[in-house]
Every structure is written in structure tokens, then in C-alpha cells.
Amino acid sequence: MLILALMLACANPADNKSAAEVVPAAPPAAAAPAAPVTPPPAAVPAGPEVAVIGTVGFIGSKVTASHEGAFSTWNGGVVLAEGKVSAFRFEVDVATLKTDSEKLDGHLKSPDFFDVGQFPKATFVSKSLTEGAPADSKLAGANMTIEGDLTLRGVTKTVRFPAVVTVTGATVAAQSEFVISRKDFGIVYPGKPDDLIRDEVVLKINVKTGA
């Protein structure tokens, strides 16, 4: 069976996507003791968060097949200050995931994968946005590098990935596809011995402000 599975192996959808840099999230910095200092220059105003709409999804695969999914319930926002994007935020209701297989949906929600009963939310909060894509980016048109904390299945990691971000007046659009390893976030279910599940998962984000 293993030989047959290898013969029928499907292409890995992560092969032509940028791999996110994933490192342990830094703990919150300890507060410095108060001391009299000269007031710093006024900071650029952060601006209010504006809600975004669009799609947040993923592609997972095993030896013989791949499955694309998306989350139907999530919320997110972007901060635009002086014509530039300064922050992104997402919160996903993981139990609303939907793929092309109802049976797979149920399994993905189980403790083998997302364990939605114990970890109902996944979140991303940006820490920095830098103009220009990472040197190893495979994302067409990428013009920005986004770094932030991704929390999935109760595990928080700092991820760094390329994105295509455009600002037209007060409208912001952002798109990215990048790869993480599910094992970095405690999802270690191996799959069947003759049809192993790949570690790589492609995350897909395509959002914009406005109706």
C-alpha cells in the first residue's frame, strides 16, 4: 500500500509558496522603572482601526490529496496612518472551517487537529510592517514584510511573511499566501501509515477595507 500511495502522490501545494519565518514569540517586556526624562517627540498618530472583509483560508495536504478550506466567521482590522498601513489584526472562529469534505471538516475540528472545543479562536496581531518583501519571497508582487504573533491551537509564535499591500485613498487591500508547519503549533497527527499528512500548511489571506 505504501508503494501504491507513493505512486499516486499528489504535488505538495506548499512547494511554490513562501515559507514564513517562525520563531518563539518574545515574552512581554518588563516595565522599566519610572524616571524623569525629557518628553520624546510626538509620535505619528496610530489612527483608528478599520474593519476588513474578504477571505481567510488554508490548504493542507497528504500524500495522495490536498484540501482547500476557509473560515466563514472571522473579524479583522487594519490601521491606516498618514496614508500608510501600520497594523493588521485578525481573530478567527476556528469551528467555522469548511473544506470540500464534511467528514474532513469534523476531523479537523477534533483534538487530532484544531481541537476547537478547547481552542475556539485563532488570532494574528502584527508587530511590524516593513516596506519590501523578504529576499526569499515567492509571492508575486509582494511589496511588504509583515511580522506578528500568530496564535493557533493555544500556541503563539512570531511569524514573518511577504504580502501585497495597496493603499488607494482610504481603501486598503492586502493579500498573502505563505507556509507554516502545523507541528510548530502542536498539530502532530500523522495520518495513515500509507497516506501521511504533510507538515506544511498554506495560509491564504485576501482582505480589503470597505463594502
C-alpha positions in Angstrom: 0.0 0.0 0.0 2.8 2.4 0.8 4.3 1.9 -2.7 0.9 2.5 -4.3 0.4 5.6 -2.3 3.8 7.0 -3.3 2.9 6.3 -7.0 -0.3 8.2 -6.6 1.3 11.0 -4.6 -0.1 14.5 -5.3 2.1 17.6 -5.6 2.7 19.5 -2.4 0.8 22.8 -2.7 3.4 24.4 -0.4 6.3 23.8 -2.8 5.8 27.1 -4.7 4.8 29.3 -1.8 6.9 31.4 0.6 7.8 29.7 3.9 7.1 32.0 6.8 9.9 32.6 9.3 8.6 31.2 12.5 10.2 31.8 15.9 9.1 31.6 19.5 7.1 34.7 20.5 9.0 37.1 22.8 7.6 37.4 26.3 6.2 40.8 27.2 9.0 43.2 28.2 9.2 44.0 31.9 8.1 47.5 32.7 11.1 49.8 33.2 11.2 51.8 36.5 9.8 55.3 36.2 12.4 58.0 35.9 12.2 61.7 35.0 13.1 62.1 31.3 12.8 64.7 28.6 9.5 64.2 26.8 10.1 62.5 23.5 8.9 64.0 20.2 5.2 63.4 19.4 4.7 60.1 17.7 2.9 59.6 14.4 -0.8 59.1 15.4 -1.8 55.4 15.2 -5.2 56.1 13.8 -8.4 54.1 14.3 -8.8 50.5 13.2 -10.9 50.0 10.1 -12.6 46.6 9.6 -11.7 44.4 6.7 -13.7 41.9 4.7 -12.6 39.0 2.4 -11.3 35.5 2.9 -9.1 33.7 5.4 -8.3 30.2 4.4 -5.7 27.3 4.1 -4.5 24.4 2.0 -3.5 21.2 3.7 -2.3 18.0 2.0 -1.4 14.4 2.5 0.5 12.1 0.2 -2.5 11.3 -2.1 -4.6 14.5 -2.0 -4.9 18.1 -1.0 -7.8 20.0 0.5 -8.5 23.8 0.5 -10.6 25.3 3.3 -11.7 28.6 4.6 -13.3 30.1 7.8 -16.7 31.6 7.4 -16.6 33.6 10.7 -13.8 35.9 11.5 -13.1 39.6 12.1 -10.1 41.7 11.4 -8.9 45.3 11.1 -6.2 47.5 9.7 -4.8 50.7 11.0 -4.0 53.4 8.4 -2.0 56.3 9.5 -0.9 59.2 7.2 -1.5 57.1 4.1 0.5 54.0 5.3 -0.6 50.8 6.9 0.7 50.5 10.4 -1.0 47.4 11.8 -3.1 44.3 11.0 -5.3 42.2 13.3 -7.4 39.0 12.8 -9.5 36.8 15.0 -10.9 33.6 13.5 -13.7 31.3 14.8 -11.9 28.1 14.0 -15.1 26.0 14.3 -16.5 27.6 11.2 -13.9 26.0 8.9 -15.2 24.4 5.8 -13.5 22.2 3.2 -14.6 20.1 0.3 -15.3 17.2 2.6 -17.8 17.2 5.5 -16.1 14.2 7.1 -12.7 16.0 6.9 -14.3 19.1 8.5 -15.3 17.1 11.5 -11.9 15.5 11.9 -10.1 18.9 11.6 -12.2 20.3 14.4 -11.3 17.3 16.7 -8.4 17.1 19.1 -6.3 15.5 16.4 -6.1 18.9 14.7 -7.5 22.2 15.8 -9.3 20.9 18.9 -12.0 23.7 18.6 -13.6 22.7 21.9 -10.5 23.7 23.8 -9.1 26.3 21.4 -12.0 28.0 19.6 -10.1 31.1 18.4 -7.0 31.7 16.3 -5.5 35.2 16.2 -2.9 37.2 14.5 -1.6 40.6 15.7 1.1 42.4 13.7 4.2 43.7 15.4 5.9 45.4 12.4 5.2 46.2 8.8 8.3 46.8 6.6 8.3 48.1 3.1 9.8 45.5 0.7 9.4 41.7 0.5 11.8 39.2 2.2 14.6 38.2 -0.1 13.3 34.7 -0.4 9.7 35.7 -1.2 7.9 33.6 -3.8 4.7 35.8 -3.7 4.2 37.6 -6.9 4.0 41.4 -6.4 4.9 41.3 -2.8 5.8 44.7 -1.6 5.8 44.4 2.2 7.0 42.1 5.0 4.6 41.6 7.9 5.8 40.3 11.3 3.4 39.4 14.1 2.2 36.9 16.7 0.1 34.0 15.4 -1.8 32.0 18.0 -3.2 28.7 16.8 -4.3 25.8 19.0 -3.2 27.7 22.1 0.4 28.1 20.8 1.8 31.6 20.0 4.7 32.0 17.5 6.1 35.1 15.8 5.8 34.7 12.1 7.3 36.8 9.3 5.9 36.6 5.7 5.5 38.6 2.5 2.4 40.4 1.5 1.0 42.5 -1.3 -0.5 45.6 0.3 -2.0 48.5 -1.7 -3.4 51.8 -0.4 -5.8 53.8 -2.6 -7.0 56.8 -0.7 -8.7 55.4 2.4 -9.0 51.9 0.9 -6.5 49.2 1.9 -6.2 45.8 0.2 -3.9 43.0 1.4 -3.1 39.6 0.0 -0.7 36.9 1.1 0.0 33.2 0.8 2.6 31.6 3.0 3.6 28.3 4.5 3.8 27.3 8.2 4.5 23.9 9.7 1.5 22.6 11.6 3.8 20.9 14.1 5.1 24.3 15.2 1.6 24.8 16.6 1.1 21.4 18.3 -0.8 19.7 15.4 1.1 16.5 15.2 -1.5 13.9 14.0 0.5 11.8 11.4 -2.3 10.4 9.3 -2.5 6.9 8.0 0.8 5.0 7.6 0.2 4.6 3.8 -1.1 8.2 3.4 0.9 10.5 5.7 -0.2 14.1 6.3 2.3 16.7 5.2 3.6 19.1 7.8 3.3 22.2 5.6 0.1 24.2 5.6 -0.5 27.1 3.2 -2.3 30.0 4.8 -4.2 32.3 2.4 -5.3 35.8 3.2 -7.1 38.1 0.9 -8.8 41.1 2.5 -9.7 44.8 2.0 -11.5 47.6 3.7 -14.9 48.8 2.6 -18.1 47.0 1.5 
